[in-house]
């Protein structure tokens, strides 16, 4: 614990001013995301149906899979990171605001439909619509907003990580420490937004999520001048993306590992998207409680980043990945059984209740599921990458987890929720993640470990380094420093 405390302390109070600037950038960037992202999901489920949501997330899957690879390759070819980050980050911060406009229009349509039903019995014509957006246009407009939101968010996140890697390498820093500052925002911002939403909604007499969107946009405004003063020095990439892809496809054990990482992103994307919906619909809980649960997830993420390296050194990359998937399986099955119960007050009336601490405990393990799994992937890619392919392999990892995995998780989750409900969907995801954990663990120890050792033995002369196998059979390289993405 002392080592973890010193790690976090050094991450928050650095000496290098450029790295301090990078930490502030990460904090503001992720603060903007954690402010509005949960409520974008809630509003989307209220103004369109789950079949339409599945279309949105299917588009997001394609964008977030191809986007990080293409964006990184183009930025490397042009040698410009900062202008793209500033442009994409600014648009990302404001493009979600029109969703509030769509929510308002949807409420008007619902009210007018109810009024029409009431007037129909009296043979009176319904009044003309006062909504700014016609009902049939709500879904197409939402689809365009979400598509462009995903495009610019993925571009900004991909290049911000690339810039962070370049800066930490130049200043001999630790990239994981810089990104820890970003996840610190996950501790404070969700609960702050939850408190403000509950307070404003109680005063207005109806749910109003707008403050979360305005806070997110405000963080982006503060971020822009700091980004402008960020110093990033990068070299143009002379390798083609085709040659890089051919090398990756030829490494079977790496391909299977990345396939397992897709399911980490699959579970993470589903849970991060629909947790707020689950709390709102199934537990009928306040936004303050949701914010508290999200904050616990942020604390867990910070802790997992602090102790990831010792865990991976102890268990090995493959076993650590399996641990994260198994933990997802356990947590998701808890969500299936977490139900409201009926209790009786002193006057004998019935009241629905549940133990909120169960939700807090499950969310406190989030860092050791998705975040630890993705961190494990970065260490694995650092060990497996041939010379000159470390950044490319990490980019493919990002596309696999945050792109294909996250997109499939949200899209499939939407379809299953529309058919079976969100509670049963959590159970199905629990079965899936547990099955993948067992399958990958079996395949690794029976086949993939031997393939990995054979591949590493063949690449040793090319690397000019010594491969050291740990007690769990996984390999690490003495001259490669793993970068946590």
Beta strands, then each sheet from edge to edge (+ up, - down):
strand 1: 341-344
strand 2: 350-353
strand 3: 467-469
strand 4: 475-477
sheet 1: 1+ 2-
sheet 2: 3+ 4-
end
